[in-house]
């Protein structure tokens, strides 16, 4: 069967400290020809990089470098892996005031499955400037800036991506993957949590 789930890892680093920042999510590749050969890991990594690189750079300050988009096959004990090089700085405009790199936005993902297995989340890297806060306990919302850039990134993920390789059409969709059930579920909506979150794992460089 050509359809397959892939774990995607967006790998960046905070240049001044060297701290790694990794955002992971699941995409499902659906082929228009069910009995065709599945896409290889490198093709998936390249396709996702073409899909989201510009939008993901827009949520990163220039103090971050977006390094690679990595793919890893799910649902097998011998996963194939791929990596697409980016090597570009973030493009989010500078603000005022300093905000620690450990402060991030939590974005929750929901599916039609009303259990823990049907929910996911991502920790979006700190915008590094406190002017992105409306208060100590809430992000600044609006039609421009970092909050809007995060929304544009997730709008694109939820919308999915159509590609063609050879004569075969493929559709990538954002999913929540359950290792317990070895199954994935289409994401139907996302929520940008207004309360800032302190992520301890981003306190130190590896």
Backbone bond lengths (Angstrom), bond angles and torsions (degrees), N, CA, C in turn:
res aa  C-N    CA-C-N  psi(-1)  N-CA   C-N-CA  omega(-1)  CA-C   N-CA-C  phi
1 X - - - 1.458 - - 1.528 109.36 -
2 X 1.326 117.05 132.88 1.455 121.10 -173.77 1.528 112.86 -76.45
3 X 1.327 118.89 -28.98 1.461 120.57 -177.49 1.525 110.67 -64.74
4 X 1.337 115.31 141.95 1.460 117.94 -175.82 1.521 109.95 -156.65
5 X 1.344 115.84 148.68 1.462 122.72 174.69 1.520 109.57 -96.74
6 X 1.334 114.63 142.11 1.460 121.14 179.29 1.523 110.30 -132.40
7 X 1.315 116.34 138.15 1.463 120.29 168.83 1.520 108.00 -86.74
8 X 1.318 115.76 129.31 1.461 122.03 177.35 1.523 108.52 -109.99
9 X 1.314 116.61 131.47 1.465 122.23 177.15 1.517 109.12 -119.57
10 X 1.332 116.36 119.63 1.460 122.19 174.70 1.525 106.72 -94.49
11 X 1.325 116.03 110.19 1.457 120.67 -173.22 1.525 111.13 -106.43
12 X 1.326 115.20 126.14 1.457 122.40 179.03 1.518 108.56 -134.88
13 X 1.326 115.89 172.10 1.462 118.91 171.19 1.521 109.44 -143.52
14 X 1.340 113.98 150.16 1.464 122.44 176.96 1.520 106.40 -84.98
15 X 1.321 116.93 111.72 1.459 121.40 -169.17 1.530 113.55 -59.01
16 X 1.348 119.84 -48.01 1.476 118.38 -177.09 1.528 113.95 -60.76
17 X 1.341 117.61 -36.33 1.465 120.76 -175.66 1.526 113.25 -102.15
18 X 1.317 117.67 -21.96 1.459 121.16 -174.57 1.511 113.73 81.93
19 X 1.338 117.70 2.44 1.464 121.15 -178.30 1.527 110.78 -66.18
20 X 1.332 115.49 135.89 1.450 120.97 178.88 1.521 111.18 -82.00
21 X 1.317 115.59 146.07 1.459 122.21 175.59 1.527 106.43 -130.65
22 X 1.331 116.26 119.45 1.466 120.48 -177.82 1.524 109.27 -127.92
23 X 1.323 116.34 124.21 1.464 122.37 172.87 1.524 108.35 -111.83
24 X 1.327 116.29 127.04 1.459 120.45 -178.71 1.527 110.67 -119.53
25 X 1.322 115.29 149.08 1.452 122.06 175.47 1.524 108.04 -158.13
26 X 1.319 116.52 171.41 1.461 122.48 -178.28 1.523 109.95 -109.08
27 X 1.325 116.17 135.72 1.452 120.47 168.53 1.525 108.64 -120.98
28 X 1.319 114.64 146.04 1.460 121.68 178.35 1.521 108.69 -110.24
29 X 1.322 116.26 127.83 1.462 121.53 177.18 1.526 108.35 -96.42
30 X 1.331 116.47 115.98 1.463 122.22 176.53 1.522 108.78 -107.96
31 X 1.321 115.91 123.57 1.458 121.64 -178.28 1.520 110.96 -96.89
32 X 1.341 115.90 144.55 1.468 120.69 177.09 1.526 111.93 -74.14
33 X 1.332 116.14 -12.60 1.473 121.30 178.44 1.520 107.36 -121.49
34 X 1.330 118.56 98.03 1.467 121.78 -171.45 1.523 115.12 -55.22
35 X 1.323 118.36 -32.26 1.462 120.47 -175.97 1.526 112.88 -95.57
36 X 1.331 117.24 9.28 1.461 119.70 179.13 1.525 110.60 -75.71
37 X 1.324 115.86 163.25 1.463 120.03 176.63 1.529 109.63 -67.96
38 X 1.326 118.19 140.26 1.467 120.50 179.01 1.522 110.56 -68.35
39 X 1.313 116.07 157.08 1.449 120.83 175.74 1.528 110.07 -66.62
40 X 1.328 116.44 147.75 1.461 119.39 177.81 1.527 110.13 -82.60
41 X 1.321 115.13 165.27 1.467 121.28 -173.04 1.522 112.36 -62.72
42 X 1.322 117.89 -37.73 1.455 120.25 -179.63 1.525 111.44 -66.86
43 X 1.325 117.03 -40.37 1.463 120.73 178.03 1.522 110.58 -62.11
44 X 1.326 116.66 -42.02 1.464 120.60 178.75 1.532 110.44 -62.31
45 X 1.331 116.92 -45.81 1.466 120.00 179.25 1.523 110.99 -60.26
46 X 1.327 117.43 -43.16 1.464 121.15 179.78 1.527 111.89 -66.27
47 X 1.342 116.01 -39.76 1.466 119.69 179.38 1.519 111.56 -64.18
48 X 1.335 116.56 -44.12 1.468 119.93 -179.13 1.526 110.28 -67.86
49 X 1.326 117.21 -37.52 1.464 119.97 177.52 1.525 110.96 -60.84
50 X 1.334 117.03 -42.65 1.466 120.52 178.11 1.526 111.50 -65.58
51 X 1.319 115.98 -29.60 1.467 122.73 -177.70 1.524 112.27 -73.81
52 X 1.342 117.19 -46.02 1.468 118.80 -166.03 1.524 115.80 -119.81
53 X 1.314 119.80 -5.07 1.463 120.08 -172.21 1.531 112.66 -57.30
54 X 1.306 118.14 -50.63 1.465 120.46 -177.89 1.521 111.41 -61.59
55 X 1.331 116.79 -41.91 1.465 120.73 -178.47 1.524 111.80 -69.79
56 X 1.342 117.07 -37.55 1.462 118.74 -179.89 1.524 110.91 -72.48
57 X 1.329 118.07 -36.81 1.464 119.97 175.79 1.522 110.55 -59.45
58 X 1.334 117.45 -31.29 1.457 121.49 -177.51 1.526 112.86 -69.50
59 X 1.344 118.26 -16.70 1.468 120.10 176.71 1.526 111.10 -95.91
60 X 1.333 117.48 -3.14 1.458 122.08 -177.76 1.523 110.70 -106.55
61 X 1.339 116.13 133.82 1.454 120.31 171.82 1.533 110.12 -69.72
62 X 1.318 116.62 162.22 1.466 120.29 -178.29 1.523 112.79 -66.38
63 X 1.328 117.17 -13.24 1.465 120.38 175.42 1.532 112.07 -73.98
64 X 1.326 117.21 -9.33 1.463 121.92 173.78 1.529 109.61 -102.18
65 X 1.318 115.84 145.02 1.454 121.44 168.66 1.521 108.35 -112.59
66 X 1.318 116.37 124.34 1.465 123.07 176.31 1.524 106.21 -81.79
67 X 1.325 116.66 109.40 1.461 121.68 -169.95 1.528 114.05 -86.81
68 X 1.326 117.00 -59.60 1.462 120.19 -173.70 1.526 111.67 -146.89
69 X 1.330 114.80 158.94 1.466 123.20 166.40 1.522 105.84 -112.22
70 X 1.328 116.51 114.88 1.464 121.14 -176.83 1.522 110.95 -108.59
71 X 1.317 116.65 143.56 1.466 122.00 176.67 1.524 109.67 -118.97
72 X 1.325 115.23 145.24 1.471 121.63 178.19 1.511 108.28 -142.57
73 X 1.303 116.34 126.32 1.456 121.94 -178.46 1.522 110.36 -65.63
74 X 1.327 117.05 136.49 1.461 122.33 178.52 1.530 110.56 -105.91
75 X 1.336 115.75 158.68 1.453 120.91 175.47 1.511 114.93 81.04
76 X 1.338 117.26 19.51 1.467 121.05 179.53 1.516 109.72 -146.04
77 X 1.320 116.43 152.98 1.462 121.48 177.51 1.521 112.44 -82.91
78 X 1.332 116.73 -11.14 1.462 121.26 179.75 1.526 109.22 -127.01
79 X 1.332 117.21 68.97 1.466 120.40 -172.68 1.523 113.78 -69.84
80 X 1.313 115.34 141.90 1.459 121.34 169.80 1.520 108.40 -82.11
81 X 1.336 116.72 149.49 1.453 121.07 179.73 1.528 110.08 -131.93
82 X 1.328 115.10 153.40 1.453 121.21 176.56 1.513 109.58 -145.61
83 X 1.316 116.91 163.48 1.456 120.75 -179.52 1.519 109.88 -150.14
84 X 1.331 116.09 130.04 1.451 122.51 178.18 1.530 108.57 -113.19
85 X 1.310 117.18 120.25 1.465 121.61 -177.00 1.522 111.08 -74.70
86 X 1.337 115.30 137.43 1.465 122.09 174.91 1.527 109.75 -114.15
87 X 1.337 116.94 -63.89 1.452 121.31 175.63 1.510 114.44 60.91
88 X 1.337 116.99 46.18 1.463 121.19 -177.68 1.525 110.58 -133.05
89 X 1.318 115.60 147.65 1.469 120.97 179.44 1.521 110.46 -76.28
90 X 1.341 115.12 155.47 1.448 120.48 174.38 1.520 111.20 -63.84
91 X 1.320 116.07 157.08 1.459 120.84 -175.98 1.528 113.68 -116.85
92 X 1.329 118.08 6.71 1.460 120.89 178.61 1.518 110.45 -65.23
93 X 1.316 117.12 133.61 1.452 121.70 -179.24 1.514 112.67 -65.53
94 X 1.319 116.04 149.71 1.459 121.82 -179.99 1.523 110.75 -69.75
95 X 1.342 114.96 156.17 1.452 121.26 177.20 1.515 110.04 -125.35
96 X 1.328 116.44 -151.15 1.461 122.18 178.08 1.515 109.61 -127.25
97 X 1.321 116.11 154.23 1.455 120.71 -177.58 1.513 110.34 74.33
98 X 1.314 116.72 153.46 1.460 120.92 -178.57 1.519 111.05 -102.78
99 X 1.318 115.49 144.71 1.463 122.71 177.68 1.523 107.46 -133.03
100 X 1.330 118.73 130.11 1.465 120.32 -177.46 1.530 112.23 -60.64
101 X 1.313 115.76 151.33 1.464 120.41 179.62 1.533 111.84 -68.51
102 X 1.352 117.01 -16.88 1.465 120.07 179.46 1.524 112.95 -75.92
103 X 1.331 117.29 -15.74 1.466 121.42 -178.69 1.528 108.40 -84.51
104 X 1.318 116.52 123.10 1.462 119.86 -174.86 1.526 110.62 -135.89
105 X 1.319 114.94 172.02 1.464 121.19 173.98 1.527 108.89 -102.57
106 X 1.333 116.00 133.95 1.458 120.89 174.68 1.525 108.59 -93.78
107 X 1.315 116.12 126.24 1.456 121.76 175.26 1.520 107.67 -115.31
108 X 1.322 116.46 121.67 1.460 120.59 -179.23 1.520 110.27 -97.62
109 X 1.325 115.36 145.30 1.455 122.99 -179.25 1.522 109.14 -115.25
110 X 1.326 115.77 135.41 1.461 120.46 -179.93 1.519 111.10 -123.78
111 X 1.322 114.31 148.24 1.462 122.41 177.01 1.520 108.67 -125.44
112 X 1.329 116.96 -175.67 1.464 120.89 177.54 1.524 112.01 -78.97
113 X 1.330 117.43 -4.06 1.469 121.65 -179.16 1.524 108.31 -92.32
114 X 1.326 116.67 115.91 1.464 122.21 -172.99 1.525 112.44 -89.44
115 X 1.330 116.20 50.30 1.460 121.76 174.89 1.522 107.66 -136.12
116 X 1.340 116.26 173.48 1.461 120.23 178.83 1.530 110.96 -59.72
117 X 1.328 116.89 -32.70 1.460 120.60 179.71 1.521 112.63 -64.92
118 X 1.338 116.59 -19.30 1.452 120.58 -178.55 1.509 114.08 -98.98
119 X 1.340 116.91 14.10 1.463 120.72 179.34 1.524 110.19 -125.40
120 X 1.318 115.65 149.31 1.457 120.78 177.69 1.514 109.90 -143.62
121 X 1.345 115.79 177.81 1.461 119.94 178.13 1.518 109.58 -159.13
122 X 1.324 114.61 157.63 1.454 122.15 175.43 1.518 108.92 -135.53
123 X 1.338 116.19 148.98 1.462 122.43 -179.95 1.529 107.90 -109.13
124 X 1.325 115.85 103.72 1.453 121.44 -176.38 1.534 109.72 -77.75
125 X 1.343 117.36 132.41 1.469 120.45 -175.27 1.532 113.78 -56.12
126 X 1.311 114.50 149.29 1.461 121.87 -179.67 1.527 111.15 -55.43
127 X 1.344 117.66 139.70 1.464 120.24 173.95 1.531 112.65 -76.02
128 X 1.330 116.23 -8.05 1.471 124.22 172.86 1.527 114.94 72.12
129 X 1.328 118.50 -5.31 1.458 121.89 177.94 1.525 109.80 -126.46
130 X 1.330 115.96 131.94 1.462 120.45 -176.83 1.527 112.51 -71.33
131 X 1.327 118.37 -11.57 1.466 120.03 176.57 1.529 111.92 -67.80
132 X 1.330 116.93 -7.73 1.464 120.89 174.09 1.526 112.26 -85.37
133 X 1.333 116.41 2.72 1.461 122.09 177.13 1.521 110.29 -103.48
134 X 1.340 115.69 139.14 1.462 120.62 171.68 1.518 109.88 -83.45
135 X 1.340 116.05 -29.40 1.453 123.57 177.47 1.520 106.83 -158.88
136 X 1.320 117.49 -179.42 1.462 119.95 178.18 1.521 112.02 -62.63
137 X 1.324 117.35 -23.39 1.463 121.21 -173.53 1.519 113.71 -113.69
138 X 1.320 118.83 12.01 1.464 118.74 -176.70 1.526 111.17 -154.12
139 X 1.317 114.80 140.13 1.455 120.62 174.06 1.519 110.48 -73.81
140 X 1.303 116.04 151.06 1.457 121.98 175.56 1.526 109.04 -77.17
141 X 1.324 116.14 122.90 1.460 120.61 178.77 1.529 109.79 -98.68
142 X 1.306 116.02 175.04 1.461 119.38 179.53 1.509 111.29 145.50
143 X 1.311 116.33 -173.49 1.465 121.50 -174.58 1.523 112.56 -93.36
144 X 1.306 117.89 -3.61 1.452 120.45 179.28 1.511 110.68 -134.42
145 X 1.318 116.45 173.74 1.452 120.78 176.04 1.512 114.21 82.51
146 X 1.339 113.51 -162.72 1.463 121.15 -171.48 1.525 112.70 -64.23
147 X 1.329 117.77 -44.98 1.464 121.22 -178.97 1.527 110.78 -57.13
148 X 1.314 116.65 -44.40 1.465 121.10 179.16 1.526 111.34 -67.29
149 X 1.344 117.16 -36.72 1.467 120.53 179.18 1.525 111.25 -64.45
150 X 1.326 116.11 -39.30 1.470 119.54 176.25 1.528 109.85 -62.94
151 X 1.325 117.14 -42.08 1.457 120.71 177.80 1.514 112.67 -62.11
152 X 1.329 117.44 -41.69 1.463 120.90 179.80 1.525 110.81 -63.98
153 X 1.320 116.96 -38.80 1.462 121.48 177.69 1.524 111.09 -61.47
154 X 1.333 116.81 -47.83 1.461 119.46 -178.49 1.522 112.39 -74.39
155 X 1.323 118.22 -31.05 1.467 119.38 173.97 1.524 110.23 -57.72
156 X 1.326 116.66 -42.37 1.461 120.82 -179.86 1.521 111.26 -67.02
157 X 1.322 116.99 -40.25 1.463 119.78 178.84 1.525 111.32 -63.75
158 X 1.324 116.39 -46.30 1.469 120.04 -178.19 1.532 111.05 -66.30
159 X 1.321 117.17 -33.18 1.466 121.10 179.62 1.520 112.09 -68.42
160 X 1.324 117.37 -27.13 1.457 120.52 -179.39 1.525 111.76 85.21
161 X 1.321 114.81 -178.78 1.465 121.01 -175.35 1.526 109.94 -146.74
162 X 1.330 117.17 130.99 1.463 122.64 175.89 1.519 109.75 -102.76
163 X 1.327 115.99 132.98 1.466 121.79 176.90 1.518 108.38 -136.97
164 X 1.322 116.39 161.03 1.457 121.85 176.55 1.518 108.74 -129.40
165 X 1.317 115.63 130.19 1.462 121.68 175.51 1.525 107.86 -124.90
166 X 1.324 114.90 118.69 1.457 118.12 -171.23 1.511 108.15 68.58
167 X 1.307 116.29 -126.30 1.471 120.92 176.94 1.516 111.70 -108.02
168 X 1.327 116.75 12.86 1.465 121.14 -173.41 1.525 109.82 -109.26
169 X 1.328 115.87 126.69 1.461 121.86 177.41 1.524 110.62 -85.94
170 X 1.326 115.22 142.90 1.464 121.94 178.13 1.518 108.91 -130.87
171 X 1.330 115.26 146.81 1.461 120.39 175.08 1.523 108.50 -125.03
172 X 1.331 115.56 123.83 1.457 121.93 174.00 1.529 108.82 -93.90
173 X 1.328 116.14 130.84 1.461 120.74 176.66 1.519 109.75 -127.43
174 X 1.329 115.76 145.94 1.461 121.80 176.71 1.517 109.40 -75.78
175 X 1.319 116.02 132.48 1.464 120.21 -178.54 1.526 111.29 -136.71
176 X 1.325 115.07 162.99 1.456 122.77 167.79 1.521 106.27 -103.50
177 X 1.319 116.21 125.66 1.466 120.91 -177.60 1.519 110.14 -103.57
178 X 1.334 115.69 132.31 1.459 122.04 177.56 1.528 109.00 -106.84
179 X 1.320 116.13 112.93 1.464 119.50 177.32 1.530 110.53 -67.84
180 X 1.325 115.97 -33.57 1.459 120.00 179.84 1.523 111.20 -61.56
181 X 1.326 116.67 -41.82 1.468 121.02 -178.31 1.526 113.01 -97.61
182 X 1.335 116.27 -7.13 1.467 121.11 -175.61 1.530 109.73 50.33
183 X 1.335 114.56 50.52 1.466 120.94 -177.88 1.516 108.78 -147.57
184 X 1.328 116.43 158.28 1.459 121.05 178.09 1.516 109.90 -127.03
185 X 1.342 115.12 155.76 1.458 121.14 -175.86 1.531 109.16 -134.82
186 X 1.329 115.84 136.33 1.463 120.67 -179.10 1.522 111.25 -62.19
187 X 1.337 115.77 134.07 1.461 120.78 175.20 1.524 108.66 -76.41
188 X 1.320 115.72 128.50 1.468 120.91 -179.53 1.524 112.78 -103.29
189 X 1.331 117.31 -22.47 1.465 120.42 179.80 1.517 109.92 -161.75
190 X 1.330 115.30 163.63 1.465 121.40 175.54 1.524 108.51 -136.46
191 X 1.334 115.22 158.48 1.463 121.06 178.05 1.516 109.20 -134.11
192 X 1.330 115.98 126.05 1.461 120.86 173.01 1.525 107.74 -85.20
193 X 1.319 117.49 109.35 1.462 120.72 -179.51 1.523 110.03 -68.90
194 X 1.327 116.50 130.86 1.458 120.55 -175.92 1.524 112.71 -74.32
195 X 1.324 117.75 -28.14 1.460 119.58 -176.87 1.526 110.45 -79.86
196 X 1.330 117.87 125.04 1.469 120.24 176.93 1.523 111.44 -61.36
197 X 1.321 115.37 150.47 1.465 121.70 -177.31 1.523 109.07 -124.42
198 X 1.332 116.09 137.29 1.467 121.41 176.71 1.521 108.06 -94.62
199 X 1.340 116.83 118.02 1.463 121.78 -177.74 1.519 108.84 -105.22
200 X 1.317 115.33 106.21 1.467 121.67 -172.95 1.529 112.68 -60.99
201 X 1.327 116.99 -32.86 1.468 119.89 -176.15 1.524 113.08 -65.07
202 X 1.339 117.51 -15.49 1.462 120.29 179.39 1.528 112.03 -97.46
203 X 1.355 116.61 16.23 1.449 120.08 -178.70 1.520 111.81 -80.25
204 X 1.340 117.64 -25.76 1.463 119.32 -174.26 1.529 111.08 -135.25
205 X 1.294 115.65 154.92 1.458 121.54 175.82 1.528 109.28 -83.03
206 X 1.331 117.91 152.60 1.465 120.52 -179.61 1.529 111.39 -70.44
